Amino acid sequence: MNYREVLVVGGGIIGFVSALRLALEGVSCVVLERKSLGYWNEGLRYFAVAQDVIQWLSHWKIVDLNGFWPIHNAALRMDTMSNEIQFSCKQSEEPRLGVMIQEKVLMEMLVTRLQKFSHVSLFFSKNLQRIWSDSEYVYVLDKENSLYRGRCCIAADGNKSWVRSQLENKPYYYDFGQIASTGVVQFQGDAHTVWDFFSKDQCVGILPFSYQQAAFILMGSSRKTIPSQENAFQKNGFFSLLNRGLRDKIKILGLDRWDGQYPLTAGRCKYETHGLVLFLGDALEWMHPLMGQGMNLALRYASKWLDALPEALISGVCLQKWLRGHRQKNWQGGLGVNVGAIALQGTVRSCVWKAITWGTLCPGVSKWCLKRGRIPFRTL
């Protein structure tokens, strides 16, 4: 039997960050991942990581992201409105809003750090069979009959969580009826501003990661096909219409590649914990990729648990009661993102846009919105 204080199911960004944060406090961990070692090298996705998350990762020496491509502003436009809504690093009194980083680069950094800890074990290509617990320990059995025992388990195995299904912890679920298509485009314009553009049946995200290239995400009806290079720049082609909608604040010049597609859904577990199991990341909640909030909200939620869990493990308290008593009830952030995305593409989108515009005209409101969800500075 393999014993570690914490079993982490899921070797993604949230799982690796969780193991690192705990390992730095001397907590022994084992990470169990279904995919093979190096699976992240196939990933072409980019993430926008918010400044407060960067500070938290850096403070606890998890990983240093300060040298990556900076984001200074975030802007929103709507096809039927003449104005744009902007959020800047000056409003949040920070040197930047965040940075852009490629998924495989971040994953490699996290794995390299984890491999330096003797009290952390990483297992890949693990097909898990069963999870159960008693009053003191949680157990995970794989299909090779290897048994893992820990004082608690962190489920960070994505929105199709194996742990969640085994424990019959069914999530609330919403289907946007859209698909998200991701790729990379060439552009001209401000290379430190990320954009979201809304039309009646589509939403587009543009996230520069260099002076000429940007990650691109198109969210629209599954009945529509993604635009091809041949017709996208014709007079009424997709990118021509998009450039007109953006008023040349940023101009798409070419399409480098389409990386993939996935159905656009959202979901949330009713509870963050189940016995000795703590759900984090997409295993807890996944959402619309509006302004890149999914990863940042996930890391903010995780930070509160991971900063407190080592002390609970050392103190010898009943972890089941402790986990249940520390549920954060943090569903408001994800719900706000999902409702906002629906409203900005729905029949009341003009009213919603005006409400956001009026709110941002008040500096105090803008500052409050930008700081509301940040990791509190007292934890740093």
N, C-alpha and C positions, 0 to 999 in steps of 0.2 A: 504494500500500500504506500502510495506517495502522499506525504503530509506537507502541506504548506498552510500558513495562517489564512491566506486568501486565495480562492480559486477564481481566475478571470477567464470567462468563456467568451472568446472573440478576440482575434488578434488584428484589430483595426486601430485607427487613431485613438479612439476613446479607450479601448482595452489596453493599449500600450502606455498611454498617458497615465491611466489608473495604476498600472503595475509600477511605473517609474515613480510616481508620487509616493506610493506606499513604500517602495524599496528604499527610497531616500530617507525614510523614517525608521528603517531597519525591519520592516514587515516583510516576511517571506511570502512569495507569490509564485503561482504557476499559471502560465497563459496557455490556453488550449484553443487552437485555431484549426478550422476544417480545411482551409486551403493550404497549398504547398508553400514552402519557404520561398520568398521572393515574388509572390503573386502580385505584389503591388507594382512591380516593374511594367506590368501590362497597363497600368492605369495612366491615363492622360489628363485627368481632371486637375483643375486648379481650385484653391480655396482662398477666400478672403478672410484673414484672421484679424479680429478686432484688437485694438490697442490694449484694452484691459486684460484680454486673454494672453496677449504677448507678455505683458508685465507679470502676470501670475506664473506663466511657464518659465520665465527668466528668473523670477525671484526664488522659486523653489528648485532652480537648476535642473529642470526637466529637459528643456531644450531652448536654445537661444535663436529667436527668429528676427532679431533686430536688423540684420543685414539684408533682408529681402526687399522686394520691390514695394515702395511705400504707396499707400492710398491716402490722399489728402482730403478728397471730397467725395460725396455720394449725391447723385442727382436723379430725379424722376421727371419724366415727361409723359404727357398723354396726347393722343392724336387730335383730340377735339379742343385742346386748351392751348392758349398762346404762351402761358407762363411755364416756368419749370420750378421745381421744388429742390432746394439744395440743403445739404447738411455738410458742414465743414469742420476740420479739426480745430479751427479757431473757436467755434461755438462750444466745443467740448474741452477747450483749454488744454489740448494735447498736441504733441508735435506732428501727429498723423492720426487718421482714423484706424489704420491697420496696415497689413502687408498682404501681398499675393504670394502664394507658394504652391508648387506643384505637389500633388498627393504623394507620388513616389519618392520625392526628395525628403518630405517630412517623415514618411514611413521609414526610410533608410536611416535617418538621423535618430529616430526613436529606438529602432532595433539595435543600432550600434551602441547606444547608451545602455540599454537593458542587458546586453551581453557582458557588460563589465561587472555585473552584480552576481556574486556567487549564490546568493539566496533567492535568485529569480530563475525559474526554469521556463524555457519556451519550447512548446511542442506544436509542430505543424502536421498537416495531413491527418488530423485526428477526427475520426468519425465517432461521435458520442452516442451512447445508447440509452442512458438512464441517469436521472438526477433525483435525489431524495435527501431528506434530512431527519435528524432527531432533535432533541432539545438543545444539544450542544454543538453538533457538527453537521456539515453538509457534505454529501458524497456525489461524485460524478464517475460513472463507469463508461469506458469506451468499448468499441466492438471487438477489441483485442483483449478484453477482460482486464485491462489496467484500471485500477481503482485509485481515485484521488480524493483526499479528505482535507477539509479546511474548516475554519471557524465561521467563515461566511463566503458567499459567492457573489462576484460582480458579473452580471449578464450584460455584455456589450457586443452581442452577436447580430446586430443589424435589425432592420424592420421586419424581417422574416424570422425572428428569433426562435431558435430551437428551444432555449430554456423557457421562454414564454409559453410556447406550445405544450411543452412537457408538463408545466405547472398549471395549464389551462387558465392562464391569466389573459383572457381575451381583451384586446384593445378596442377602444372606440375607433371607428374607421370612416374615412371620407374619400370618395373618388371624385377628383376634379373633372373627369371626363376628358382629359387632355394627355398628350405625351410631351415629354421634354427631350429635346434634341441638343446635344452638346458638341462643340467644335472649337476651332481657332480661326480668327479672321485677322486680316491686315487692316490697319486703320490709320487715319491722320487726325491729329487733334491732341487735346490734353491727355497725357499718358498717366496721370495720377488721379483721375476721377472715374469712379464706376457708375454705370448708368442702368436704370430700369426704364423701359419704354412700354406703355400700355396702349393697346387698341381694344376694340370691343371683344374680339375673340382670341387675342394673342397677347403674350407678354414676352419681352426680350430683355435679357441681361447681358451687359458688355463690361468685362472686367480686364483692363489692361494689365499685362505683366511684363511689358517692355515698351520701348518707344514706338514700336511698329506692330506689335502683336497683342491680341486680347483674347481671353477666353470668352466664348459666346454660348448663350443658352437660349433656345427658342421654345416657348411653351405655347402650345395651341391644340386645336381639335385634332383628335386621332384620325379624322377623315381627311385631313390635309397632309400633303407630303412636304418634306423639307425642300427648300429651294435648291436647285442645281446651279452649278457655276455658270452654265451656259445661258440661262434665262434670268438669273437673279439681278443682273445689272442692266437689263433692258429698261425702256422708259417707264413701264409700269411693273417692273420686276420687284421682287421682295426687297432687296437691298436698296434699290432706288427709292422706293416708297419710305423705307426706314430712314434713309438719309434726309429726306425732306421732312419727316416727322421730327428728327433730331435737330433740325434747323442748322445743320452744318457745325454744331458745337463739337461733334465728333463725326467723322465720315468713314464709312466702311469702304475700303478700296478693293478688297479681294477675299476670297474664301480659301484658307489653307487646307482645311479638312473637316469632315464630320466624324466625331469619335463614336457616337452611339446614341441610343434612344432608351427611354424607360417610361412606364406609365406614371402619371403624376397623381400621387395619393398622399393622404395624411392620416396619422393615427396617434393614439395616446393610450397608455395603460391607465386603468382606473387608479391603481396604487403604484408607488415607486418601489415598494418592497413587498416580498412574499416570503414570510418566514425568515430564513437566514439569507435570502437572495435579494440583492439590490440591483435594480435595472437602471442602466445608464445609456446615453447615446440614443441611436435609433431603436434600440430594444425597448426603450421607455417611450420615446416620442420621435416622430418624423414629420416633416412639414413641407409646405411650399417653399421653393428656394428663393423667395423674395429677398433681394438685397443680401444674399448669402448669409442669412441669419441662422440656418439650421445648425451648422457646426459650432458657431459661437454660443448659441443658447445651450447646446449640449455640454460644452466645456464649462460654461458658467455654472450650470446645475451640478456638474460633476465636481467642480472645485469645492463646493460647500460640503459635499459628502467626504471627499478625499482629504480635506484639511482637518476634519473632525474624527474620521474613522481610526487613525492610529492610536489616539488617546483612548478611545473606547476599547480597542483591542488590548491595550496595556492595563487598563483599569480593572479588567475582569468582570465588567457588568454583563448582565444577560443581554446578549447581542440581539436576540429576537425582539425584546422589549425596546432596546435602544433604537434599532432600525425603525420600528413602528412609531416610536415617539418622535423621531426626527424627520418624518415625512414632510417635505417642503411645501406641498400643495402648489407647485410652481407651474400650473397649467396655463396661466394667463398669457405668458409670452408667446408660446406656440399658437394658442388660439387667436391672439391678435394678428400674428403673421398670416395665418390661414384666412381669417375673416377679411383682413385687409386686401389680400390677393383676390379673393372672390368679389369683394365690393368694387375694386378698381377695374374689374372687367365686366361688371354686371350693369343692370339698368339704372342703378343709382350712382354710377361712377362719377358723374359730374358733381353731384352733391358731396360725395366723399372727398373728391379732389379739392373742392372749395374749402371744406372743413379743415383739411390738412394744411392748405395754403394759409388760412386765417390763423391757425395755430402756430405756424412757423414764423409769422410776422411778429410774434411776441418773443423776444430773445429769451425771456425766462422759461417759456413753454418749450422752446427748442432745446435749451440747455437741460431741462428736466427730462425730456424724452431721450436725449443722448446718454444721460447718466443713470437713468432709471434702472436699466438692466445690467449695469456694469458690476464686476466683482468689487465689493466694498474695499476701499483702500485700507481699512483697519486690518484686513486679513493679510496684507502685505507688509 
